[in-house]
Amino acid sequence: MFPEKIKITDELIQLIIDTRKEHNLTAYQLSEKIGKNKSWLPNIENRRTKNISRSDLYLLFKNFADEENLQPEQYIVKNLPRNCMIELEDGVTAPCYHVKEMLGVDSWEEYISLSPEEHNEEDEFYENRSNDLREKDISASVYRLSNILSTKLQNFDLDKKEDIIRYIDRMADNLENDFDHTLDIYGLPYCPDDPISQESNAKTDYLRLLESLSNSNSIALDMMCSRSFVYSFIEGAPYEIYEFFNKIENWKNLTDPEDEKLYYALEDIKNYQFCVFSYIEDLAEYNKIFKNTLSIDYDLIFSKLYEIFRLYIKVAKMDYSFDLPIPDSNSNISELHQKTDKIIFDIEKEMRSRYRNRNSLW
């Protein structure tokens, strides 16, 4: 954000003086407190020192910033006069009010106290800012997000931190897999400043509805994922876990040992069977919330389930048969689930018996 070497301005000197006085520190005391010689800060305040390194500036304000759970640069910008000019990296300059917004420390109370002319001036600056500053705005937003995550993580124990990191990894996966749709979802104002920032009945009601929405979305996403797996498997989508039918079609040309081919093919079947019944269960929950907006093509998904059982039995050269009906919305799905589990159990039992003495995956 700031350049490596920062010019010491009158506004910066005044901020240093005001801050140390607020904390009942002399210039000598503050110098020693941060590990500098006693004359270091007096030389700055008396304008004998013309420039300061970024690291020293951050060191000077770090403890004060920590008290407000801010990064040093956020603390500095938050407390500088709104209209002073701030030098950023690469020679870019911007008024403090714009840098406050970049770093997420702008004050709403300060903003609404501005005159109409001042509002117009700030709006006009934003609309006409240089491309270099627009790039800085983007970098600042990424930087701000990183700081928020780092600050929030400090409030939790290690187990909770690991849970949070899993969520963050999932966000990164979402962005990598489908950037546009992820932005559309994450960009929604789930927790706006009003009413979230103030304790009130409105906030309590909003958070209750938000939790309900979150639960509904979670149910919808579970349904969408299980549904996607089922139809990807049927379609034979170009991903290894969906290539069961391609494997069966080219069974004799596959170079893996027979027991391994049978083992992994049955794992594919297990995955499909699991997702079929997960889909039925998830869709039932989904339709409770969204009022029966989707239906299941029982004929398609169970015809495929029975087909893959028969194809497997054939390539495994098993003497085994079954006769199960295609269900509908009135069928006892739990009972059918048990029967398909029994088929898988019988197949596994025979495979284990067949390959038990061969150092096999079985």
Short mmCIF file of the C-alpha atoms (twelve columns), coordinates in Angstrom:
data_MODEL
# 
_entry.id   MODEL 
# 
loop_
_atom_site.group_PDB 
_atom_site.id 
_atom_site.type_symbol 
_atom_site.label_atom_id 
_atom_site.label_alt_id 
_atom_site.label_comp_id 
_atom_site.label_asym_id 
_atom_site.label_seq_id 
_atom_site.Cartn_x 
_atom_site.Cartn_y 
_atom_site.Cartn_z 
_atom_site.pdbx_PDB_model_num 
ATOM 1   C CA . MET A 1   0.000   0.000   0.000   1 
ATOM 2   C CA . PHE A 2   2.531   2.631   1.167   1 
ATOM 3   C CA . PRO A 3   5.905   3.001   -0.604  1 
ATOM 4   C CA . GLU A 4   9.104   1.732   1.015   1 
ATOM 5   C CA . LYS A 5   10.168  5.304   1.868   1 
ATOM 6   C CA . ILE A 6   7.455   7.663   3.065   1 
ATOM 7   C CA . LYS A 7   7.659   11.451  3.179   1 
ATOM 8   C CA . ILE A 8   6.866   12.798  6.635   1 
ATOM 9   C CA . THR A 9   4.014   15.280  6.226   1 
ATOM 10  C CA . ASP A 10  2.530   17.755  8.683   1 
ATOM 11  C CA . GLU A 11  -0.599  15.569  8.923   1 
ATOM 12  C CA . LEU A 12  1.475   12.517  9.777   1 
ATOM 13  C CA . ILE A 13  3.451   14.383  12.437  1 
ATOM 14  C CA . GLN A 14  0.230   15.630  14.017  1 
ATOM 15  C CA . LEU A 15  -1.191  12.088  14.054  1 
ATOM 16  C CA . ILE A 16  1.936   10.824  15.823  1 
ATOM 17  C CA . ILE A 17  1.731   13.571  18.450  1 
ATOM 18  C CA . ASP A 18  -2.004  13.140  19.028  1 
ATOM 19  C CA . THR A 19  -1.728  9.365   19.299  1 
ATOM 20  C CA . ARG A 20  1.131   9.281   21.809  1 
ATOM 21  C CA . LYS A 21  -0.498  11.996  23.937  1 
ATOM 22  C CA . GLU A 22  -3.736  10.033  23.949  1 
ATOM 23  C CA . HIS A 23  -1.729  7.132   25.387  1 
ATOM 24  C CA . ASN A 24  0.136   9.373   27.861  1 
ATOM 25  C CA . LEU A 25  3.512   8.842   26.236  1 
ATOM 26  C CA . THR A 26  6.294   11.335  25.591  1 
ATOM 27  C CA . ALA A 27  8.238   11.226  22.326  1 
ATOM 28  C CA . TYR A 28  11.227  9.824   24.253  1 
ATOM 29  C CA . GLN A 29  9.109   7.104   25.892  1 
ATOM 30  C CA . LEU A 30  7.499   6.019   22.645  1 
ATOM 31  C CA . SER A 31  10.892  5.888   20.920  1 
ATOM 32  C CA . GLU A 32  12.241  3.539   23.576  1 
ATOM 33  C CA . LYS A 33  9.005   1.528   23.687  1 
ATOM 34  C CA . ILE A 34  9.473   0.469   20.053  1 
ATOM 35  C CA . GLY A 35  13.213  -0.159  20.431  1 
ATOM 36  C CA . LYS A 36  14.559  3.074   18.966  1 
ATOM 37  C CA . ASN A 37  17.006  5.540   20.532  1 
ATOM 38  C CA . LYS A 38  15.425  8.349   22.566  1 
ATOM 39  C CA . SER A 39  15.959  11.033  19.932  1 
ATOM 40  C CA . TRP A 40  14.439  9.045   17.056  1 
ATOM 41  C CA . LEU A 41  10.834  10.254  17.423  1 
ATOM 42  C CA . PRO A 42  11.681  13.821  18.563  1 
ATOM 43  C CA . ASN A 43  13.688  14.194  15.349  1 
ATOM 44  C CA . ILE A 44  10.584  13.207  13.374  1 
ATOM 45  C CA . GLU A 45  8.225   15.478  15.296  1 
ATOM 46  C CA . ASN A 46  10.663  18.424  15.020  1 
ATOM 47  C CA . ARG A 47  10.908  17.871  11.249  1 
ATOM 48  C CA . ARG A 48  14.624  17.139  11.344  1 
ATOM 49  C CA . THR A 49  13.875  13.744  9.794   1 
ATOM 50  C CA . LYS A 50  12.286  14.096  6.355   1 
ATOM 51  C CA . ASN A 51  11.434  10.479  5.475   1 
ATOM 52  C CA . ILE A 52  10.546  7.290   7.323   1 
ATOM 53  C CA . SER A 53  10.655  3.691   6.172   1 
ATOM 54  C CA . ARG A 54  7.391   1.843   5.807   1 
ATOM 55  C CA . SER A 55  8.493   -0.783  8.338   1 
ATOM 56  C CA . ASP A 56  9.351   1.888   10.924  1 
ATOM 57  C CA . LEU A 57  6.034   3.679   10.362  1 
ATOM 58  C CA . TYR A 58  4.127   0.447   10.873  1 
ATOM 59  C CA . LEU A 59  6.228   -0.345  13.964  1 
ATOM 60  C CA . LEU A 60  5.394   3.090   15.395  1 
ATOM 61  C CA . PHE A 61  1.647   2.506   15.173  1 
ATOM 62  C CA . LYS A 62  1.437   -1.287  15.589  1 
ATOM 63  C CA . ASN A 63  0.504   -1.416  19.280  1 
ATOM 64  C CA . PHE A 64  -2.104  1.303   18.868  1 
ATOM 65  C CA . ALA A 65  -3.556  -0.493  15.851  1 
ATOM 66  C CA . ASP A 66  -3.662  -3.801  17.737  1 
ATOM 67  C CA . GLU A 67  -5.879  -2.183  20.377  1 
ATOM 68  C CA . GLU A 68  -8.523  -1.634  17.676  1 
ATOM 69  C CA . ASN A 69  -7.923  -4.937  15.833  1 
ATOM 70  C CA . LEU A 70  -6.582  -3.031  12.844  1 
ATOM 71  C CA . GLN A 71  -3.494  -3.350  10.704  1 
ATOM 72  C CA . PRO A 72  -1.047  -0.423  11.167  1 
ATOM 73  C CA . GLU A 73  -1.808  1.026   7.727   1 
ATOM 74  C CA . GLN A 74  -5.536  0.890   8.475   1 
ATOM 75  C CA . TYR A 75  -5.039  2.696   11.776  1 
ATOM 76  C CA . ILE A 76  -2.912  5.405   10.156  1 
ATOM 77  C CA . VAL A 77  -5.313  6.052   7.300   1 
ATOM 78  C CA . LYS A 78  -8.363  5.925   9.563   1 
ATOM 79  C CA . ASN A 79  -6.979  8.728   11.739  1 
ATOM 80  C CA . LEU A 80  -5.489  11.031  9.106   1 
ATOM 81  C CA . PRO A 81  -7.519  14.064  7.920   1 
ATOM 82  C CA . ARG A 82  -10.046 13.094  5.284   1 
ATOM 83  C CA . ASN A 83  -8.782  15.462  2.596   1 
ATOM 84  C CA . CYS A 84  -5.014  15.058  2.961   1 
ATOM 85  C CA . MET A 85  -3.191  13.429  0.063   1 
ATOM 86  C CA . ILE A 86  -1.538  10.056  0.595   1 
ATOM 87  C CA . GLU A 87  1.314   8.671   -1.462  1 
ATOM 88  C CA . LEU A 88  0.926   5.007   -2.397  1 
ATOM 89  C CA . GLU A 89  3.318   2.610   -4.080  1 
ATOM 90  C CA . ASP A 90  4.558   3.317   -7.622  1 
ATOM 91  C CA . GLY A 91  4.136   7.084   -7.194  1 
ATOM 92  C CA . VAL A 92  0.326   6.938   -7.137  1 
ATOM 93  C CA . THR A 93  -1.371  9.501   -4.869  1 
ATOM 94  C CA . ALA A 94  -4.951  9.613   -3.628  1 
ATOM 95  C CA . PRO A 95  -6.978  11.643  -1.149  1 
ATOM 96  C CA . CYS A 96  -7.254  10.059  2.264   1 
ATOM 97  C CA . TYR A 97  -11.030 9.602   1.979   1 
ATOM 98  C CA . HIS A 98  -10.454 7.300   -0.985  1 
ATOM 99  C CA . VAL A 99  -7.717  5.304   0.770   1 
ATOM 100 C CA . LYS A 100 -10.011 4.959   3.806   1 
ATOM 101 C CA . GLU A 101 -12.549 3.280   1.541   1 
ATOM 102 C CA . MET A 102 -9.877  1.106   -0.047  1 
ATOM 103 C CA . LEU A 103 -8.852  -0.222  3.366   1 
ATOM 104 C CA . GLY A 104 -12.373 -0.531  4.757   1 
ATOM 105 C CA . VAL A 105 -11.955 2.086   7.508   1 
ATOM 106 C CA . ASP A 106 -14.208 4.831   6.158   1 
ATOM 107 C CA . SER A 107 -16.599 6.234   8.744   1 
ATOM 108 C CA . TRP A 108 -20.277 6.429   7.823   1 
ATOM 109 C CA . GLU A 109 -20.827 9.166   10.420  1 
ATOM 110 C CA . GLU A 110 -18.020 11.192  8.876   1 
ATOM 111 C CA . TYR A 111 -19.339 10.622  5.370   1 
ATOM 112 C CA . ILE A 112 -22.914 11.728  6.073   1 
ATOM 113 C CA . SER A 113 -21.626 14.871  7.782   1 
ATOM 114 C CA . LEU A 114 -20.116 16.101  4.499   1 
ATOM 115 C CA . SER A 115 -21.685 18.969  2.618   1 
ATOM 116 C CA . PRO A 116 -23.337 18.334  -0.785  1 
ATOM 117 C CA . GLU A 117 -20.326 19.968  -2.438  1 
ATOM 118 C CA . GLU A 118 -17.928 17.631  -0.629  1 
ATOM 119 C CA . HIS A 119 -20.046 14.632  -1.617  1 
ATOM 120 C CA . ASN A 120 -19.909 15.723  -5.245  1 
ATOM 121 C CA . GLU A 121 -16.145 16.250  -5.058  1 
ATOM 122 C CA . GLU A 122 -15.556 12.733  -3.690  1 
ATOM 123 C CA . ASP A 123 -17.929 11.146  -6.195  1 
ATOM 124 C CA . GLU A 124 -16.275 12.996  -9.053  1 
ATOM 125 C CA . PHE A 125 -12.827 11.875  -7.943  1 
ATOM 126 C CA . TYR A 126 -13.979 8.257   -7.819  1 
ATOM 127 C CA . GLU A 127 -15.533 8.404   -11.286 1 
ATOM 128 C CA . ASN A 128 -12.433 9.990   -12.829 1 
ATOM 129 C CA . ARG A 129 -9.652  8.214   -10.921 1 
ATOM 130 C CA . SER A 130 -6.705  6.942   -12.945 1 
ATOM 131 C CA . ASN A 131 -6.331  3.368   -14.129 1 
ATOM 132 C CA . ASP A 132 -3.305  3.041   -11.839 1 
ATOM 133 C CA . LEU A 133 -5.471  3.923   -8.853  1 
ATOM 134 C CA . ARG A 134 -8.217  1.580   -10.014 1 
ATOM 135 C CA . GLU A 135 -5.612  -1.213  -9.969  1 
ATOM 136 C CA . LYS A 136 -4.644  -0.132  -6.443  1 
ATOM 137 C CA . ASP A 137 -8.308  -0.336  -5.428  1 
ATOM 138 C CA . ILE A 138 -8.457  -3.927  -6.640  1 
ATOM 139 C CA . SER A 139 -5.230  -4.861  -4.834  1 
ATOM 140 C CA . ALA A 140 -6.497  -3.153  -1.675  1 
ATOM 141 C CA . SER A 141 -9.702  -5.182  -1.727  1 
ATOM 142 C CA . VAL A 142 -7.751  -8.433  -1.954  1 
ATOM 143 C CA . TYR A 143 -5.440  -7.182  0.800   1 
ATOM 144 C CA . ARG A 144 -8.404  -6.198  2.978   1 
ATOM 145 C CA . LEU A 145 -9.973  -9.652  2.586   1 
ATOM 146 C CA . SER A 146 -6.690  -11.274 3.615   1 
ATOM 147 C CA . ASN A 147 -6.446  -9.026  6.676   1 
ATOM 148 C CA . ILE A 148 -10.026 -9.737  7.744   1 
ATOM 149 C CA . LEU A 149 -9.409  -13.483 7.562   1 
ATOM 150 C CA . SER A 150 -6.112  -13.215 9.442   1 
ATOM 151 C CA . THR A 151 -7.643  -11.056 12.163  1 
ATOM 152 C CA . LYS A 152 -10.717 -13.231 12.629  1 
ATOM 153 C CA . LEU A 153 -8.641  -16.421 12.779  1 
ATOM 154 C CA . GLN A 154 -6.752  -15.095 15.799  1 
ATOM 155 C CA . ASN A 155 -9.956  -15.303 17.851  1 
ATOM 156 C CA . PHE A 156 -10.247 -19.102 17.656  1 
ATOM 157 C CA . ASP A 157 -8.460  -22.188 18.923  1 
ATOM 158 C CA . LEU A 158 -6.549  -24.475 16.568  1 
ATOM 159 C CA . ASP A 159 -9.428  -26.899 15.942  1 
ATOM 160 C CA . LYS A 160 -11.774 -24.085 14.962  1 
ATOM 161 C CA . LYS A 161 -9.085  -22.504 12.796  1 
ATOM 162 C CA . GLU A 162 -8.753  -25.769 10.862  1 
ATOM 163 C CA . ASP A 163 -12.530 -25.858 10.354  1 
ATOM 164 C CA . ILE A 164 -12.461 -22.289 9.044   1 
ATOM 165 C CA . ILE A 165 -9.554  -23.064 6.710   1 
ATOM 166 C CA . ARG A 166 -11.600 -25.901 5.217   1 
ATOM 167 C CA . TYR A 167 -14.342 -23.396 4.423   1 
ATOM 168 C CA . ILE A 168 -11.801 -21.043 2.885   1 
ATOM 169 C CA . ASP A 169 -10.334 -23.883 0.802   1 
ATOM 170 C CA . ARG A 170 -13.848 -24.665 -0.392  1 
ATOM 171 C CA . MET A 171 -14.330 -21.026 -1.372  1 
ATOM 172 C CA . ALA A 172 -11.075 -21.171 -3.329  1 
ATOM 173 C CA . ASP A 173 -12.219 -24.376 -5.060  1 
ATOM 174 C CA . ASN A 174 -15.527 -22.724 -5.944  1 
ATOM 175 C CA . LEU A 175 -13.756 -19.721 -7.440  1 
ATOM 176 C CA . GLU A 176 -11.376 -21.936 -9.379  1 
ATOM 177 C CA . ASN A 177 -14.125 -24.211 -10.710 1 
ATOM 178 C CA . ASP A 178 -16.657 -21.537 -11.694 1 
ATOM 179 C CA . PHE A 179 -15.462 -18.006 -11.095 1 
ATOM 180 C CA . ASP A 180 -18.498 -16.162 -12.462 1 
ATOM 181 C CA . HIS A 181 -21.221 -18.045 -10.585 1 
ATOM 182 C CA . THR A 182 -19.170 -18.027 -7.383  1 
ATOM 183 C CA . LEU A 183 -18.852 -14.244 -7.584  1 
ATOM 184 C CA . ASP A 184 -22.595 -13.943 -8.133  1 
ATOM 185 C CA . ILE A 185 -23.250 -15.962 -4.968  1 
ATOM 186 C CA . TYR A 186 -20.523 -14.533 -2.713  1 
ATOM 187 C CA . GLY A 187 -21.250 -11.010 -3.912  1 
ATOM 188 C CA . LEU A 188 -24.747 -10.981 -2.429  1 
ATOM 189 C CA . PRO A 189 -25.109 -8.678  0.628   1 
ATOM 190 C CA . TYR A 190 -25.745 -11.414 3.180   1 
ATOM 191 C CA . CYS A 191 -24.620 -9.335  6.160   1 
ATOM 192 C CA . PRO A 192 -25.125 -5.640  5.366   1 
ATOM 193 C CA . ASP A 193 -23.948 -2.999  7.799   1 
ATOM 194 C CA . ASP A 194 -27.588 -2.130  8.472   1 
ATOM 195 C CA . PRO A 195 -29.007 -3.950  10.458  1 
ATOM 196 C CA . ILE A 196 -26.079 -6.258  11.321  1 
ATOM 197 C CA . SER A 197 -23.882 -3.594  12.932  1 
ATOM 198 C CA . GLN A 198 -26.369 -2.610  15.655  1 
ATOM 199 C CA . GLU A 199 -28.016 -4.676  18.389  1 
ATOM 200 C CA . SER A 200 -31.755 -4.563  17.792  1 
ATOM 201 C CA . ASN A 201 -34.831 -6.690  17.271  1 
ATOM 202 C CA . ALA A 202 -34.382 -6.064  13.556  1 
ATOM 203 C CA . LYS A 203 -30.898 -7.598  13.705  1 
ATOM 204 C CA . THR A 204 -32.177 -10.643 15.629  1 
ATOM 205 C CA . ASP A 205 -34.964 -11.166 13.103  1 
ATOM 206 C CA . TYR A 206 -32.598 -10.693 10.159  1 
ATOM 207 C CA . LEU A 207 -30.091 -13.234 11.506  1 
ATOM 208 C CA . ARG A 208 -32.870 -15.749 12.161  1 
ATOM 209 C CA . LEU A 209 -34.032 -15.459 8.558   1 
ATOM 210 C CA . LEU A 210 -30.439 -15.582 7.325   1 
ATOM 211 C CA . GLU A 211 -29.842 -18.846 9.191   1 
ATOM 212 C CA . SER A 212 -33.016 -20.274 7.686   1 
ATOM 213 C CA . LEU A 213 -31.836 -19.218 4.226   1 
ATOM 214 C CA . SER A 214 -28.431 -20.791 4.858   1 
ATOM 215 C CA . ASN A 215 -30.038 -24.090 5.880   1 
ATOM 216 C CA . SER A 216 -32.295 -24.022 2.821   1 
ATOM 217 C CA . ASN A 217 -29.357 -23.323 0.535   1 
ATOM 218 C CA . SER A 218 -27.388 -26.162 2.111   1 
ATOM 219 C CA . ILE A 219 -30.247 -28.593 1.446   1 
ATOM 220 C CA . ALA A 220 -30.563 -27.338 -2.137  1 
ATOM 221 C CA . LEU A 221 -26.821 -27.726 -2.752  1 
ATOM 222 C CA . ASP A 222 -26.814 -31.270 -1.322  1 
ATOM 223 C CA . MET A 223 -29.614 -32.170 -3.718  1 
ATOM 224 C CA . MET A 224 -27.873 -30.519 -6.668  1 
ATOM 225 C CA . CYS A 225 -24.615 -32.375 -5.967  1 
ATOM 226 C CA . SER A 226 -26.200 -35.816 -5.641  1 
ATOM 227 C CA . ARG A 227 -28.368 -35.162 -8.697  1 
ATOM 228 C CA . SER A 228 -25.319 -34.038 -10.671 1 
ATOM 229 C CA . PHE A 229 -23.385 -37.188 -9.762  1 
ATOM 230 C CA . VAL A 230 -26.297 -39.434 -10.782 1 
ATOM 231 C CA . TYR A 231 -26.720 -37.830 -14.187 1 
ATOM 232 C CA . SER A 232 -22.977 -37.500 -14.786 1 
ATOM 233 C CA . PHE A 233 -22.628 -41.242 -14.149 1 
ATOM 234 C CA . ILE A 234 -25.494 -42.051 -16.518 1 
ATOM 235 C CA . GLU A 235 -24.064 -39.747 -19.169 1 
ATOM 236 C CA . GLY A 236 -20.530 -41.071 -18.757 1 
ATOM 237 C CA . ALA A 237 -19.106 -37.606 -18.180 1 
ATOM 238 C CA . PRO A 238 -15.380 -37.271 -18.960 1 
ATOM 239 C CA . TYR A 239 -14.104 -37.893 -15.441 1 
ATOM 240 C CA . GLU A 240 -12.711 -41.129 -14.070 1 
ATOM 241 C CA . ILE A 241 -15.444 -41.831 -11.518 1 
ATOM 242 C CA . TYR A 242 -18.095 -41.638 -14.261 1 
ATOM 243 C CA . GLU A 243 -16.429 -44.044 -16.723 1 
ATOM 244 C CA . PHE A 244 -18.058 -47.272 -15.603 1 
ATOM 245 C CA . PHE A 245 -19.789 -47.963 -18.921 1 
ATOM 246 C CA . ASN A 246 -16.646 -47.126 -20.883 1 
ATOM 247 C CA . LYS A 247 -14.665 -49.525 -18.679 1 
ATOM 248 C CA . ILE A 248 -17.170 -52.324 -19.240 1 
ATOM 249 C CA . GLU A 249 -17.214 -51.725 -22.979 1 
ATOM 250 C CA . ASN A 250 -13.418 -51.945 -23.121 1 
ATOM 251 C CA . TRP A 251 -13.023 -54.518 -20.375 1 
ATOM 252 C CA . LYS A 252 -10.801 -56.918 -22.297 1 
ATOM 253 C CA . ASN A 253 -8.475  -54.124 -23.393 1 
ATOM 254 C CA . LEU A 254 -7.849  -52.826 -19.894 1 
ATOM 255 C CA . THR A 255 -4.347  -53.787 -18.764 1 
ATOM 256 C CA . ASP A 256 -4.926  -53.872 -14.994 1 
ATOM 257 C CA . PRO A 257 -5.171  -57.262 -13.229 1 
ATOM 258 C CA . GLU A 258 -8.674  -58.739 -13.285 1 
ATOM 259 C CA . ASP A 259 -9.177  -58.479 -9.532  1 
ATOM 260 C CA . GLU A 260 -8.275  -54.771 -9.548  1 
ATOM 261 C CA . LYS A 261 -10.623 -54.069 -12.439 1 
ATOM 262 C CA . LEU A 262 -13.450 -55.797 -10.592 1 
ATOM 263 C CA . TYR A 263 -12.628 -54.058 -7.339  1 
ATOM 264 C CA . TYR A 264 -12.675 -50.527 -8.774  1 
ATOM 265 C CA . ALA A 265 -15.704 -51.215 -10.961 1 
ATOM 266 C CA . LEU A 266 -17.641 -52.232 -7.867  1 
ATOM 267 C CA . GLU A 267 -16.483 -49.031 -6.136  1 
ATOM 268 C CA . ASP A 268 -18.018 -47.119 -9.063  1 
ATOM 269 C CA . ILE A 269 -21.274 -48.998 -8.548  1 
ATOM 270 C CA . LYS A 270 -21.259 -48.236 -4.835  1 
ATOM 271 C CA . ASN A 271 -20.788 -44.554 -5.559  1 
ATOM 272 C CA . TYR A 272 -23.657 -44.508 -8.012  1 
ATOM 273 C CA . GLN A 273 -25.975 -46.453 -5.718  1 
ATOM 274 C CA . PHE A 274 -25.123 -44.191 -2.789  1 
ATOM 275 C CA . CYS A 275 -25.838 -41.058 -4.819  1 
ATOM 276 C CA . VAL A 276 -29.108 -42.448 -6.199  1 
ATOM 277 C CA . PHE A 277 -30.550 -42.877 -2.735  1 
ATOM 278 C CA . SER A 278 -28.934 -39.669 -1.480  1 
ATOM 279 C CA . TYR A 279 -30.574 -37.865 -4.380  1 
ATOM 280 C CA . ILE A 280 -33.993 -39.279 -3.502  1 
ATOM 281 C CA . GLU A 281 -33.559 -38.297 0.147   1 
ATOM 282 C CA . ASP A 282 -32.116 -34.866 -0.650  1 
ATOM 283 C CA . LEU A 283 -34.852 -34.132 -3.179  1 
ATOM 284 C CA . ALA A 284 -37.540 -34.988 -0.631  1 
ATOM 285 C CA . GLU A 285 -36.027 -32.409 1.743   1 
ATOM 286 C CA . TYR A 286 -35.659 -29.925 -1.098  1 
ATOM 287 C CA . ASN A 287 -39.291 -30.282 -2.140  1 
ATOM 288 C CA . LYS A 288 -40.489 -29.699 1.416   1 
ATOM 289 C CA . ILE A 289 -38.888 -26.275 1.246   1 
ATOM 290 C CA . PHE A 290 -39.409 -25.412 -2.408  1 
ATOM 291 C CA . LYS A 291 -42.894 -26.900 -2.761  1 
ATOM 292 C CA . ASN A 292 -42.403 -29.965 -5.007  1 
ATOM 293 C CA . THR A 293 -40.728 -28.105 -7.829  1 
ATOM 294 C CA . LEU A 294 -38.688 -31.113 -9.039  1 
ATOM 295 C CA . SER A 295 -39.489 -34.752 -9.722  1 
ATOM 296 C CA . ILE A 296 -37.343 -37.878 -10.088 1 
ATOM 297 C CA . ASP A 297 -37.019 -39.897 -13.265 1 
ATOM 298 C CA . TYR A 298 -37.198 -43.230 -11.424 1 
ATOM 299 C CA . ASP A 299 -37.256 -45.227 -14.623 1 
ATOM 300 C CA . LEU A 300 -34.005 -43.759 -15.897 1 
ATOM 301 C CA . ILE A 301 -31.913 -43.863 -12.741 1 
ATOM 302 C CA . PHE A 302 -33.039 -47.309 -11.552 1 
ATOM 303 C CA . SER A 303 -32.858 -48.861 -15.005 1 
ATOM 304 C CA . LYS A 304 -29.223 -47.750 -15.021 1 
ATOM 305 C CA . LEU A 305 -28.623 -49.078 -11.519 1 
ATOM 306 C CA . TYR A 306 -29.977 -52.507 -12.454 1 
ATOM 307 C CA . GLU A 307 -28.089 -52.407 -15.753 1 
ATOM 308 C CA . ILE A 308 -24.740 -51.798 -14.063 1 
ATOM 309 C CA . PHE A 309 -25.413 -54.625 -11.609 1 
ATOM 310 C CA . ARG A 310 -26.058 -56.995 -14.533 1 
ATOM 311 C CA . LEU A 311 -23.053 -55.768 -16.522 1 
ATOM 312 C CA . TYR A 312 -20.819 -56.285 -13.524 1 
ATOM 313 C CA . ILE A 313 -22.201 -59.764 -12.857 1 
ATOM 314 C CA . LYS A 314 -21.505 -60.612 -16.489 1 
ATOM 315 C CA . VAL A 315 -17.862 -59.427 -16.615 1 
ATOM 316 C CA . ALA A 316 -17.255 -61.006 -13.191 1 
ATOM 317 C CA . LYS A 317 -18.683 -64.299 -14.539 1 
ATOM 318 C CA . MET A 318 -20.906 -64.751 -11.533 1 
ATOM 319 C CA . ASP A 319 -23.836 -67.124 -11.283 1 
ATOM 320 C CA . TYR A 320 -26.162 -64.554 -9.740  1 
ATOM 321 C CA . SER A 321 -29.498 -62.975 -10.596 1 
ATOM 322 C CA . PHE A 322 -31.979 -60.578 -9.081  1 
ATOM 323 C CA . ASP A 323 -35.415 -59.221 -9.907  1 
ATOM 324 C CA . LEU A 324 -36.232 -55.760 -8.597  1 
ATOM 325 C CA . PRO A 325 -39.022 -53.419 -9.746  1 
ATOM 326 C CA . ILE A 326 -38.646 -49.883 -11.046 1 
ATOM 327 C CA . PRO A 327 -39.995 -47.779 -8.164  1 
ATOM 328 C CA . ASP A 328 -42.170 -44.700 -8.272  1 
ATOM 329 C CA . SER A 329 -43.016 -41.917 -5.834  1 
ATOM 330 C CA . ASN A 330 -45.254 -44.273 -3.843  1 
ATOM 331 C CA . SER A 331 -42.716 -47.083 -3.457  1 
ATOM 332 C CA . ASN A 332 -40.962 -48.071 -0.254  1 
ATOM 333 C CA . ILE A 333 -37.559 -46.636 -1.121  1 
ATOM 334 C CA . SER A 334 -35.989 -47.694 2.169   1 
ATOM 335 C CA . GLU A 335 -36.843 -51.319 1.466   1 
ATOM 336 C CA . LEU A 336 -35.473 -51.057 -2.066  1 
ATOM 337 C CA . HIS A 337 -32.284 -49.496 -0.689  1 
ATOM 338 C CA . GLN A 338 -31.800 -52.531 1.554   1 
ATOM 339 C CA . LYS A 339 -32.297 -54.889 -1.379  1 
ATOM 340 C CA . THR A 340 -29.698 -53.130 -3.518  1 
ATOM 341 C CA . ASP A 341 -27.329 -53.138 -0.516  1 
ATOM 342 C CA . LYS A 342 -27.865 -56.899 -0.389  1 
ATOM 343 C CA . ILE A 343 -26.818 -57.256 -4.038  1 
ATOM 344 C CA . ILE A 344 -23.596 -55.350 -3.356  1 
ATOM 345 C CA . PHE A 345 -22.984 -57.422 -0.231  1 
ATOM 346 C CA . ASP A 346 -23.429 -60.668 -2.186  1 
ATOM 347 C CA . ILE A 347 -21.061 -59.514 -4.934  1 
ATOM 348 C CA . GLU A 348 -18.400 -58.486 -2.419  1 
ATOM 349 C CA . LYS A 349 -18.743 -61.767 -0.575  1 
ATOM 350 C CA . GLU A 350 -18.124 -63.796 -3.704  1 
ATOM 351 C CA . MET A 351 -15.226 -61.600 -4.858  1 
ATOM 352 C CA . ARG A 352 -13.531 -61.862 -1.477  1 
ATOM 353 C CA . SER A 353 -13.941 -65.613 -1.547  1 
ATOM 354 C CA . ARG A 354 -12.599 -65.790 -5.084  1 
ATOM 355 C CA . TYR A 355 -9.475  -63.684 -4.464  1 
ATOM 356 C CA . ARG A 356 -8.802  -64.266 -0.766  1 
ATOM 357 C CA . ASN A 357 -5.505  -66.125 -1.260  1 
ATOM 358 C CA . ARG A 358 -4.042  -63.928 -4.021  1 
ATOM 359 C CA . ASN A 359 -2.682  -60.840 -2.226  1 
ATOM 360 C CA . SER A 360 -5.560  -58.913 -3.746  1 
ATOM 361 C CA . LEU A 361 -7.341  -55.618 -2.969  1 
ATOM 362 C CA . TRP A 362 -10.263 -57.812 -2.001  1 
# 
